[in-house]
């Protein structure tokens, strides 16, 4: 295979980042037909289909390899320009990072405010469940991720951040109405439950840990796909749920929530995965995130 022209590789990255050919054309200041032609030429040169023409566009397995290469090449190009003092017109460094909603709602955003902004860094955050953020690394859509996977993605390093702690809670009124007729292990499987989305298995795993028949949480499920909304739904009495400790504690003190099993906790290990790439901005963010996580999360023993 011949060398890959940088303009074609850069165009592939723009299409993946922007989601459509038209948006990529606007970002690159070229026509959509030029974008389409570059992608076709790149696919002919590699002999592989690189993009699934969906909305948004997604890279194929072969495309993921080229996207990772493109993102690394773009980062190296920017670092070279910075060292040569010719990066004034290139804008701030852009770091795509995948992070779960609960981390976003609790400790992650305050951590980002600690990152020095000289030179400036633009954070491109992708919200995804911690069990699935590693997929974005494999696709080349992000350069780093907060994930629950200790197994590094190919080409990445991994370091433990700590344990995110969840408390099984409900409003006192909900508990009196739905959970007072008998032992919790008998009442909880039939009670209404709050679930983040259809990939959220935390409540099901908790119920299975209490029961001997392996049943999960109840069928009456309210899906609330924001961390703040999830907590509000539990406090409002729509159902019970596992709420992050930093969000649950003030509501427990005020009496808006009650613990279903005092002293029982669910700990989810979190890790930081990032590409093996010597990018100063990425190294700076990684060090800052690790320091903030050590203060905000529980230790992994």
Secondary structure, DSSP 4 states (H G I P E B T S, - for coil): -PPPPHHHHHHHHHHHHHSSHHHHHHHHTS-HHHHHHHHHHHHHHHTS--EE--SS-EE-HHHHHHHHHHHHHHHHHHHHHHHHT--TTS-SEEEEEEE-HHHIIIIIHHHHTTS--SS-EEEEEEE--TTTHHHHHHHTS-SEEEES--SPPTTEEEEEEEEEEEEEEE-HHHHHHHS-SS-HHHHGGGS-EEESSTT--HHHHHHHHH-SS---S-S-EEE--SHHHHHHHHHHTS-BEEEEHHHHHHHHHHTS-EESSTT-EEEEEEEEEEES---HHHHHHHHHHHHHHHHHSBP--
